[in-house]
Structures are given as structure tokens and as C-alpha cells.
């Protein structure tokens, strides 16, 4: 159990906004990132907590960080001289109204650059934001260019304690994917047809369920198709997180070019990023991998090497410390 000391601050993390957006919602990717931040902090002996309006969570993650209610948070904050308040949602009123100043980890530029922009600009002007970090280089650059101030980089946190390969379960010809919208069924149907026409009988598997179930399914896949087409021509999508989770399981990701994946994937080395958002381009990438002897296994090994060396939560620890003004201790990069 993490215990606050004279040299380690209390840390509170939340996106709690109101009774509707209470700070814990099933299948919220932003919540997973904040939750993993708290888990990482606690593994380094910081007294860190998630905060929701009622102190409850939605029960979908493999390991939920401990939660406080807003009332419990207020009480602990009032009794603390050294603390950090962190959000990824600039309109998290239920949480932020209690925080004199806070740290902003921007994971959703679609909101920050549009509907949330007036609030963000006001908080910047009033000096309430201590540090800003972007979840990728595009988000970081946007903050630097827009506000003319430093912005840090804190990429996605995928928990290597749970996202691991299981070679006994792996079926190399199984191709996993998520339902990313109305286009997905049509895309998968065409990709399957093109693969069959080339003599490849692949098993296309829709990944679904809570995190524990998703991990178990991802571990069975040889390739993961990230069918996310992004939200904007400028910033695309923060990650998305799923290619990184696939890599941690040794599952080779094929993604569309929506900015974030370029920070995870070296083209044709540990995955593929496609400039054409079409099922034909994705089918072509699948054929390249499966029709080249040994290529799938080579890319699988590289996925695991890069995930463990560069994209684990522990690899992100120095960036967390820079963002939150913490002592990194004896960590060796």
C-alpha cells in the first residue's frame, strides 16, 4: 500500500465532470490511461488515487486503481500541503473546482481544440495549469504553437503486467479487430474476400468484452487490424491505444495513417501504417505479411522487443516524473 511521506506528494487523478460524467465509464479509453497512471504511481510508492463523484468505478478494467469520492478527495486535499491534481478533461468541473492548480494531460485534441477551447484558453491565461503534456507529438505541438508555452510529451500507458503474449494460445492465422463504426462490417467483408481470392483462409475475429476478455482474445491473434479512421485530418487520433496493446501481446498491428500509430510503428518493421483508408490497402498489407515466409514471426518478435524496450509503463516513468514534477529516483533509462 502506497504511503505519503514528507518527500512524496499525494496525487489525485480524475475526469469527473458532473452526475452524468461521474469519472468512471465503461470502455472509456481516457479512463484507462488515467487509471494506468495511478497504478504506475502507486507501484513507485506514491499515494495516488482516482476520483469519481461517488467514489465508485465501472468495473471493466483488469485492475482498477483505488477510487475516492469528491467529498473524500476534498478532505484529503485540504489536509495536504504537497499534492498533485491531474486531469485529461479540461471541463472536469466536479474535480477541478476543488483544485487551485492542476496538471493537464491532453488525450483528446478534438475537444481541446474545439468545444473545450474557451475553457482551456481561460485556464491557461489564469495560470491554473502547471504543466501540459500531450499524448502524442501532434497534441504536444498544437499546445506549443497555440499557447507559445512549453508542453511535454506523455504517451499512452499500456500495462505490461497484464498485456503480455501467450504463445500457447496464439493462432497465427487469426486476425483480430474492433468494431470502430459503421464502415467496419463492410471493410472486413471485403478484406476477407480479397484474402480468400489470394488463397488465404484467415480467421477474422471481432474483439469484444471487458479488458480481461480482450487481452485473452488478443493473445490468440497473429495480426490486429486497427480500423479506426480518426476524427480529424489534423490530429487523427491520439493513439489509438489498441495497436500498442496488440504489440504488447506480440500481435502485429496494421493501422490507417491517423498520426498516433507512427509513434509506435516503424513501417514494415513491427507493423504497417497505411495512407489509403480502404479495405483494399489493408488486404494488401495482410497479403504481404502472410505470403512472405517467416515475416509474421519476424514482425511478432520485433513487436515484443519494441513494446518492452520503449512502450512499457516503466519506460514512461521518466516522462511521468517530468510532467508531475516528481523525483525519478534511481531509474536508469
C-alpha positions in Angstrom: 0.0 0.0 0.0 1.4 3.4 -1.0 2.0 5.8 1.8 2.5 9.5 1.6 5.8 10.7 3.0 7.5 14.1 3.5 9.1 13.8 0.2 6.3 12.3 -1.8 3.1 14.2 -2.6 -0.5 13.0 -2.6 -1.7 12.6 -6.2 -5.3 12.8 -7.3 -6.4 11.9 -10.9 -9.8 12.4 -12.4 -12.1 13.4 -15.3 -15.2 13.7 -13.0 -17.4 16.4 -14.5 -21.0 16.1 -13.2 -23.6 13.5 -12.3 -23.6 12.2 -15.8 -19.9 12.1 -16.5 -19.0 11.0 -13.0 -15.4 9.9 -13.6 -15.7 6.3 -14.4 -17.4 4.9 -17.5 -17.2 1.5 -19.2 -14.9 1.3 -22.2 -13.6 4.9 -21.8 -10.1 4.8 -23.2 -9.2 8.0 -21.4 -10.1 6.5 -18.1 -7.9 3.5 -18.8 -4.9 5.9 -19.3 -5.6 7.8 -16.1 -6.1 4.5 -14.2 -2.8 3.2 -15.5 -1.1 6.5 -14.5 -2.3 5.9 -10.9 -1.3 2.3 -11.0 2.2 3.3 -12.1 2.5 5.9 -9.5 1.4 3.5 -6.7 4.0 1.0 -7.9 6.6 3.7 -7.3 5.2 4.1 -3.8 3.2 7.3 -4.4 -0.2 7.7 -2.6 -2.2 8.2 -5.8 -5.9 7.9 -6.3 -8.6 8.1 -8.9 -11.5 10.4 -8.1 -15.2 9.9 -9.2 -18.2 11.8 -8.0 -19.4 8.8 -5.9 -16.1 7.1 -5.3 -17.1 4.1 -7.4 -15.8 2.6 -10.6 -17.5 0.8 -13.5 -15.7 -2.5 -13.1 -14.3 -3.1 -16.6 -10.6 -2.8 -16.3 -8.3 -5.7 -15.3 -7.1 -3.8 -12.3 -8.9 -0.7 -11.1 -6.9 1.8 -9.1 -8.4 2.8 -5.8 -11.1 5.5 -6.0 -12.1 8.4 -3.8 -15.4 10.3 -3.9 -15.4 14.0 -4.4 -16.0 14.5 -0.7 -13.2 12.2 0.3 -10.9 13.9 -2.2 -11.8 17.4 -0.8 -11.0 16.3 2.7 -7.6 14.7 1.8 -6.7 17.7 -0.4 -7.5 20.1 2.4 -5.2 18.2 4.8 -2.3 18.0 2.3 0.5 20.6 1.9 2.1 18.7 -1.0 -0.1 17.4 -3.7 -0.7 17.0 -7.5 -4.1 17.2 -9.2 -4.2 15.7 -12.7 -6.9 15.7 -15.4 -7.3 14.9 -19.1 -10.6 16.6 -19.4 -10.5 20.4 -19.1 -14.2 20.7 -18.3 -14.0 18.2 -15.4 -15.8 20.7 -13.1 -16.7 18.4 -10.2 -13.0 17.7 -9.8 -11.3 20.9 -10.9 -13.4 23.2 -8.9 -11.6 21.8 -5.8 -8.1 22.3 -7.3 -6.3 25.6 -7.0 -3.9 24.5 -9.8 -3.6 21.3 -11.8 -1.7 19.3 -14.4 -3.4 18.7 -17.8 -2.7 15.5 -19.8 -4.4 16.2 -23.1 -5.5 13.0 -24.8 -8.4 14.4 -26.9 -7.4 17.3 -29.1 -10.8 17.0 -30.8 -12.3 18.5 -27.6 -9.4 20.8 -26.6 -9.2 22.5 -30.0 -12.9 22.9 -30.4 -15.7 22.9 -27.9 -13.3 22.9 -24.9 -11.0 25.6 -26.3 -12.6 28.6 -24.5 -12.2 26.9 -21.1 -8.6 25.8 -21.9 -7.6 29.3 -23.0 -9.1 30.8 -19.9 -7.3 28.3 -17.6 -4.0 28.9 -19.4 -4.5 32.7 -19.1 -5.3 32.4 -15.4 -2.2 30.3 -14.7 -4.1 27.4 -13.2 -2.4 24.8 -15.4 1.1 23.9 -14.0 2.2 21.6 -16.9 0.6 20.4 -20.1 1.5 17.1 -21.7 0.3 15.7 -25.0 -0.5 12.1 -25.5 1.4 12.3 -28.8 3.7 14.7 -30.7 0.8 16.2 -32.6 -1.1 17.1 -29.4 2.2 18.4 -27.9 3.0 20.5 -31.0 -0.5 22.0 -31.1 -0.2 23.2 -27.5 3.2 24.7 -28.1 2.0 26.5 -31.3 -1.3 27.7 -29.8 -0.1 29.0 -26.5 3.5 29.7 -27.1 4.5 27.8 -24.0 6.3 24.6 -23.2 4.3 21.4 -23.5 5.6 18.0 -22.5 5.1 14.5 -24.0 3.5 11.7 -22.1 2.5 8.9 -24.4 -0.1 6.2 -23.8 0.2 3.9 -20.8 -0.4 0.2 -21.5 0.1 -2.1 -18.5 2.6 -4.7 -19.3 1.7 -6.6 -16.1 -1.4 -7.8 -17.9 -0.9 -7.1 -21.7 1.5 -10.0 -22.4 1.9 -12.7 -25.1 0.6 -16.2 -24.6 2.2 -18.3 -27.3 0.3 -21.4 -26.3 -3.0 -19.7 -27.2 -1.8 -17.9 -30.4 -3.3 -18.9 -33.7 -1.1 -17.2 -36.4 -3.9 -17.1 -39.0 -6.3 -15.3 -36.7 -6.8 -11.6 -37.4 -8.4 -9.5 -34.7 -10.3 -6.2 -35.0 -12.6 -4.0 -33.0 -15.9 -2.5 -34.2 -14.9 1.1 -34.9 -18.1 2.2 -36.6 -20.4 1.7 -39.5 -17.7 1.1 -42.0 -16.2 -1.9 -40.2 -18.5 -4.7 -41.3 -18.1 -3.7 -45.0 -14.3 -3.4 -44.6 -13.9 -6.8 -43.0 -16.1 -8.5 -45.6 -14.0 -7.1 -48.5 -10.7 -7.9 -46.8 -11.9 -11.4 -46.2 -12.9 -11.8 -49.9 -9.6 -10.4 -51.1 -7.7 -12.8 -48.8 -9.7 -15.8 -50.0 -9.2 -14.8 -53.6 -5.4 -14.9 -52.9 -5.7 -18.4 -51.3 -5.6 -17.2 -47.7 -8.2 -18.6 -45.4 -7.9 -16.2 -42.4 -10.0 -16.3 -39.2 -11.3 -12.8 -38.7 -12.2 -12.3 -35.0 -14.2 -9.4 -33.5 -12.6 -8.5 -30.2 -15.2 -7.5 -27.6 -15.8 -7.5 -23.8 -14.1 -6.1 -20.7 -10.3 -5.7 -20.6 -9.6 -9.2 -19.2 -11.6 -10.7 -22.0 -10.0 -8.5 -24.7 -6.5 -9.5 -23.5 -7.3 -13.1 -23.7 -8.7 -12.7 -27.3 -5.8 -10.5 -28.5 -3.3 -13.1 -27.3 -4.8 -15.6 -29.8 -4.3 -13.3 -32.8 -1.4 -13.2 -35.3 -2.4 -9.8 -36.7 -4.5 -6.9 -35.5 -6.4 -4.6 -37.9 -6.9 -1.2 -36.4 -9.9 0.0 -38.3 -10.0 3.4 -36.6 -10.1 6.1 -39.3 -9.5 9.0 -36.9 -11.5 12.1 -36.0 -9.7 14.9 -37.9 -7.3 15.4 -40.8 -5.0 17.4 -38.4 -4.7 15.3 -35.3 -6.2 12.0 -36.4 -6.4 10.1 -33.2 -4.3 10.2 -30.1 -3.1 6.6 -30.3 -5.2 4.8 -30.7 -4.3 2.6 -27.8 -5.2 -0.7 -29.5 -2.1 -1.0 -31.7 0.1 -0.6 -28.6 -1.9 -3.2 -26.7 -1.6 -5.6 -29.7 2.2 -5.1 -29.8 2.4 -5.9 -26.1 0.8 -9.3 -26.9 3.1 -10.0 -29.9 0.2 -9.3 -32.3 1.3 -7.4 -35.4 -0.7 -4.2 -35.9 -1.9 -2.8 -39.3 -3.2 0.7 -39.0 -4.5 3.6 -41.0 -2.4 6.8 -41.0 -4.1 8.8 -38.2 -0.9 10.3 -36.7 -0.7 8.3 -33.4 0.4 4.9 -34.8 3.6 6.5 -36.3 4.9 6.9 -32.8 4.6 3.2 -32.2 5.3 1.6 -35.6 8.4 1.5 -37.7 7.0 0.9 -41.2 7.3 -2.7 -42.3 9.4 -3.5 -39.2 7.0 -4.1 -36.3 3.7 -3.3 -38.2 2.3 -1.3 -41.1 0.7 2.2 -41.4 -1.5 2.7 -44.5 -2.0 6.0 -46.2 -5.1 4.8 -48.1 -8.1 4.3 -45.8 -9.5 1.5 -47.9 -10.2 -2.3 -47.3 -8.1 -2.9 -50.4 -5.0 -1.3 -48.9 -5.5 -3.3 -45.6 -6.0 -6.5 -47.5 -2.8 -5.8 -49.5 -0.9 -5.4 -46.2 -2.2 -8.7 -44.9 -1.1 -10.5 -48.1 2.4 -9.0 -47.8 2.7 -10.4 -44.3 1.2 -13.8 -44.8 2.6 -14.5 -48.2 6.2 -13.8 -47.2 7.7 -16.8 -45.4 8.8 -16.0 -41.9 7.6 -12.4 -42.0 4.8 -12.7 -39.5 7.1 -14.3 -36.9 9.9 -11.7 -37.5 7.4 -8.9 -37.0 6.0 -10.5 -33.9 9.4 -10.7 -32.3 10.0 -7.0 -33.2 6.7 -6.0 -31.7 7.6 -7.6 -28.4 11.1 -6.1 -28.4 9.9 -2.6 -29.1 7.0 -2.8 -26.7 9.2 -4.0 -23.8 12.1 -1.6 -24.5 10.2 1.6 -25.5 6.5 1.4 -24.8 6.0 -0.2 -21.4 4.6 1.8 -18.5 8.0 1.6 -16.8 9.7 3.0 -19.9 7.3 6.0 -19.5 8.2 6.6 -15.9 10.8 9.4 -16.5 8.2 11.2 -18.6 5.6 10.9 -15.8 8.2 12.4 -13.4 8.9 15.3 -15.7 5.2 16.0 -16.2 4.3 15.9 -12.5 7.5 17.4 -11.0 8.5 14.2 -9.2 11.8 12.7 -8.3 12.6 9.9 -10.8 14.8 8.2 -8.1 17.4 5.7 -9.3 15.6 4.9 -12.6 18.1 4.2 -15.4 16.9 5.0 -18.9 
